[in-house]
């Protein structure tokens, strides 16, 4: 590594902030570029700052660079980025961490369920207690600054988004793909590019590495899976697999090798999270933890104790016969469809169980997704739909195209939509925030949106939430 390597950090958020002290400590010449004026830190050290609306032009004037680290939120195919990175290595913080981490990394990706599964995996590994556990990545915590505290025998679990994977040139030693459905098509050019980004989590694995997927993996990953060089484990909710984790007779089983006996791990009677998607999350975490060396009894205990992650089908209150549920993480239609299934069926054609009275708050930032299937589901199973944000009209049109059914209110500002839903609820109903859209039209992130929902529910009920 050159003593005075020239480094450009584009975007100075959670992912990239740790790059600055890392490269300054190695004597590099560092430029930080960010649209926000407020990121400039006069005490950071010998740094060139390119900030404000013309930050990319300013950064180009400071160049050329050996490496350009792109924040996950900026598409690498953007022409300004390509011009800026011409002649440089265009890379990302995740790739640097994978290169330098002394411990094998367990990485999890998918369109839905990443945070729940990564958190559960960390809980399982911590329950084992045999070695230190580090959990980070897209879950909101960069581990780059913690490299000095990670030992070669530690466990490292990373949640990895398609954005974080798009520029990596190496894969974690253990990888999992939970699922694949349309998402982030405002960032990726098409579903093929989105799937290819996800597939990079296993594309560079070695023969001794391992991958966990569903027994019926996403068709868009078929070509990449055919080239996979590592060991393959699968999960299934409908019976035994050759090697991996599966549900049979309401018990989660683990089969460590094709010819081996299956080991019972835990019954679903002790699993607290609703819906098939969460069972899938439990199976993947189980397979990852056991393949990594955790004790079966530790995995079983973690499954029984786990209560989920905030903003993911989170029961925030139950008063006077009405349940109030925060599923702000639902930033795409498939997540909302999964929530409807988890709360009692009815979202899928031919479902054999009617849902409770559903009062849904939906809509938000437009990621150019298709709301047709969601409109059909809501026409079947919702009583009231309160809409908000730029995608509100598209959801209303999808419901109307499916023949209508629910009372549709809005689009309204977020607070007004929630208040309308709260006023419409009656005993036996579920008031569900599951927007099927991102939050950026009105909030910094889905967590802030979910917390605002909690606040409005508390105000409506006239008492603090538990």
N, C-alpha and C positions, 0 to 999 in steps of 0.2 A: 504494500500500500504506500502510495506516494506521501511524503511528509507534508506536502502542501497541496493535498488534493482539493480541487475546487468543487464545492457542494452547493447546490441550490435546493432549498426546501420550499415547495409551493403549497401553501396552505399551512396554517400554524394552529391547528386544532388539537383535539385529544390524541389523535394518531401520531401527528408529526412533531409535537412539542418536544418529545424526548430526543429527537434527532439532533437538536441544536447542542445541548451539552455533550452528547456522544461525540460529535465531530469536532467541536472546539477542543475537547480533551485530547484529541488525536492530532492537533495542530493544523486542521484543515482551514481553508478560507471559505467562510460560509456566508451565503446570502439567503435571507428569508423574504419570501414574497407572499403577500396576503391582501385581499381586497379591503380588509378592515384596518382602518387607521390605528385603532386602539391596541393592536397586538405588539407594537413597537416597545421594546424593553431596553431602556438605556443602560441597565445594569447587567445585561446578558453577556457582555464581553465584546470582543472585536468582530462585530457582525455588520454586514451591509443590509439595510432594510429597504425593501421595495413594497410600498403600501399605498392603498387608495385605489380609485377606479382604474388607473393606468399601471397597476402593479406588474402585469406581465411585460409591458413595454420597458418599464424600469429595470426589471430583472434581466431582460435581454441585453440592456446596456451594460450591466455589470459582468456579463459573460465573457468568454465561453466557460462551460462547466464540464467536469468529468462525470459527475452524477447529478441527475435531477430526480428528487424525491417528490412524487406527486401525491397530494392528499386524496383519500379515497373518493371524495365527493366530486372530483373533476374528471370528466371522460378523457382518457388518454388520446382518443382519436380527434379531439378538438383541434382545428387548424392552428390556433394560437399556441397550443401546447406542443404540437409537432414542430412548429418553427422554433420555439424556445429550446426544445430538447435536441435539435439537429446536431449531430456529432457527439452527443452525450449518451450515457447509459440512462434510459428512462426507467425508474424503478420505484420502490415503495418501502415504507417502514417495515411492513410484514416480511418482505424478502430479506431485509437485513437481520431481523430478529431470527428467522429460520436459519440463516447462515451462521449466526453467532451463538445461538442457544446451546449450552453444553449438555442439556438433557433432551431426551426424545420428546417431541411435541405430539400431543393428541389434538387434532384439529377437527372442528365440526362446522359444516355448512349446510345450506338448504334454504328454501324460500320461506319456510315457517318452522318455528320451534327451536331455533338455534340457541337462544338465550336460556330457555328452560332446560334443554338437553345439556348444554355446557355447565350450567349451574348444578344440575343433578349429578353430572359426572364428577365435578369437583367435590360435591358432598359425599359421593361414594368413595372417592380416593381419600378424602379426609377421614372418613369413618374407618378406613383400613388402618390408618395411623402409623404405617411403617416408614413413611418418608414425607418430607415437606411437599406441599401442593401449591401450585401457582395457577391462578385462573385469570384470563384476560382476553384481549383482542377486541372484537366488535361489541363485546359486553360492556365496554366503556372504560377500559383500563389497559393502557399500553404497558407491556412488560419489558420494553427495551431498557428502561432506566433501572430495572431490577436484575439485570444480567449478573451483576456481581454477587447477588444473593441466591442464585440458582445453581445447584450442584449437579453433577453428571448423573446422579441416581434419583434426582427429584422427579416429580410428576408435573407436567405443564399441560394445561387444557386451554385451548384457544377457540373462541367463537370467531369464525371467519366469514365475512360477507363477500359477495361477488366483486364488489369494489376493491376490497383488500386483496383478493386473489388474482385480479386481472393482470397484474404485472409481475407476479412471482415467477421465479425460475427454479424453485425447489418446492418439495411437498413435505408435510409433516410425516413423521414415522408411522403414526396412526391417523387415519382419516375417516370421516363419515360424511355421507350425503344423505340428509333426511328425506328430501323430496324436491320437486321442481315444478313450479307453476309460474304463470306470467307475473312479473314484478319488475320494477325499476326500468321500464321501457322508455322512460324519459332520459335515462343515462345510457343504457345499452342500445345499440342500433336495431337489434331484433332479438328474438328468442334464441336464435343460434349463438349469437355472441354471449348472451346471458348464460346459457348452458355451458359454453366453452370456458367462461370465466370460472364457474363453479367447478368444472372438471379439473382445473389446475390444482385442486387440493390433492388429487391423487396422480396427476399426469407424470410427475417426476419421481414417483416412489421407486424404491429399490426392491429386489426380490424378498428381502427380509422384512419389509414394511407390510402394513395391513390396511385394508379398507373395509368399512361396514356400509352396506346399502340395503335397501328394501329387496326382498326376494324378486320383486318385479321392478327393476330400476327404471329411471326415466328414459324413454326411447331416444330422446335427444342426446343422451350420453352413451349410446350403444357403441359408437365408433371409438370413443375414448376408453371405454371399459374393455373393449376387445384388445387394446394395446397395453392394458394394465399389467405391470410386472410383479406386483406384490401378492400377498395372500388375501383371499376374499372371504368375508363373513357376511351373512345375510340375516335379515330379521323378517318375521312374519307374524301377523295376528290371526292367521287361519290354519295353524298346524305346523308340523315339524319342518325344519330346514336341515340341509346336509351338514352345515357348519355355521353356528351363530346362535342367536337368541330368538325364541318364539313363544307364542301363547298356545297352550293346549289344555283344555279343561279348566280354564280360569287360573292356570298357573303359568308363570314365566319360567321357561326352561333355558338352559345353556348347554349347547353341544360344542365342546372345544375343538373337535376334529371329526372328519367325515365318518370314520369307523368307530368313534367313541360313544360311550353311553352319555345320555343327556342327564343333566343335574338339575333338580328343581331348585329355584331360587326364591320365589315369593309368590303369593297368590294375589290376584287383582282385588280381592276383598280388603287388602291392606294398602291399596294404591288410591290416593285421595283426589287426583286430578281428573276432571271429567273428559269424556270424549275419546274417539279412536286416535286422534292426532297425539294426544298426551300418552296413550299406551305406546304408540310408535316411538315417542321420545324416550320413554322408559326402556324400551327394548334396545334402542341404539346405545343409550348410556350404559346399560347393563353389559352389552357386548364389548363396548370400548373399555370399561373398567376391568372386566374379567380378563380380556385379552392382554391388558396392560399389566396384570399381575395382582389385582386386588382380590382379597379373600371373599368367597361367596357369602359368608355370613355378614360381612361389612356391607356388601351391596344390598343384601336383603334388608338390613336395618335401615339403610338410607332410603330405600324405596318406601318403607313403611312410615318414615318420619317426614318425608318431603311434602311441603305444602304449596309449592309453586313459587312464582316470581310475580311481583306487583305488575299491574296493568295487563295481565294475561288471564282472562276469565276470572278476575279477582272479585270475590263477593265482598262488596264494601258495606252493605247493610241489608238487613231483612226486617222490615217493620210493617205491621198491620197487613200481613199477607202478601206484601210485595217484596221481591228480591231486586236489588240494585247491583249490577255487575259491570265492572270496568274492564273492557277488552281493548284498550286504546292501542295495543300493539298491532291490531288488525289494520295494516296499512295497504292491504290488497283484498280483492273480492274473495279469493280462496280462503283467507283467514277468517272472514266473516261467515262464510259457508261452514267452515269447520266449527266455529262457535255455535252456530245454529244447530248443527248435528249434536254437539256436546251437550246442549241444553235440553235435548229431548226429542231429536229427530224432526222430521217434517221438511228439512231443507232439500232432501233428495226425492226425486219422483218415486212413488211407491213405498215411502218410509212407513214402517208399521207402527209407529208411535207418534201421536200428535204432540206438538210442542206445547208448552204453557202459553198463556196469552203473552205475546211478544210485542213490546214497545221498543223500537229500535231507533237509536240516534246514529246516523251515518252521513258520510260525505266529508270532503276535505280537499287537499291539494291534488291536482290532476297529474298522474303519472302515465296517462294515455293507456289505460287498461280497459278491458271489455267488461261491462256490467250486465251482460245479457243473462248469464246463469244466475247471478244474484237476484236480478229482477224476477226471474221465474220462481226462485225459492221464496222470495218475500211475498209474491202474489199468493203462494200456497200457505205460508205459515205465519205471517206477521198480522197483527191487528192494527198497529199504528206505526208509521215510519216518519220520524222527524228529521228533515234533511238540512245540511249545512254545506258551505264551501263550494268551490268551483265544480266539483263532481256531483253536487246535489241534483242539478237538472238531468244529468245522464242517468242517475239511478232512478229518478222519477219516470223518465222515458222508458227505461227498461221494465219497470213495474207495469206501466200502462200497456206496453207492447205484449206483456204476458197475460193481459186480461184484467189487470187491476186486482183489487181485493182489500188491501189495507187502506186505512185513512192515511193520506200523505199530506204532511205539513211542510211548508217551506219551498225552497231553501231559505233559511234564516241565519242570522249570526249565531255562532256556536252557543253562547249562553242562552239565547232565546230558544234555540232548538232543544237544548236540554231541559229548560224550564217547561216547554210545551209538552215534552215527553213525560216529565214528572207529573204534570197536571192531568195528563191523559190516563195515568196508571190507575188500576183498580185492583182489589184483592184477587190474588191468584196470578197476577201478571209478573213478568220479568221486564225490568227496564234495563236495556243493554246498550252500552256504548261500544259499538264495534264498527268503526267508520268505513272500512273497506277502502281507505284512502290515507295518504300521508297527512301529516299535521302542519306542513310548512305554510299553509295559507294563513294561519292564525297563531301558531305556536312555534317555539324553537324546536320541539321534538315531541314524540308521542308521550313521553313521561309527563311533560308539562300539561299536555292535553288531558291525560288521565287524572292528574292531580286536580285540575280545574273541575272535572266531572265530580270527583270526590267532594270538593268544596261546595258545589251546587247541590249535591244530594244532601249533605249535612245541613245546609241552609234550609232546604225544603223540609227536612224532617224536624228542624228546630233543635237539633242536638248533635254533639260531636260524634263522629264515627268511631267505632272501636279500634 
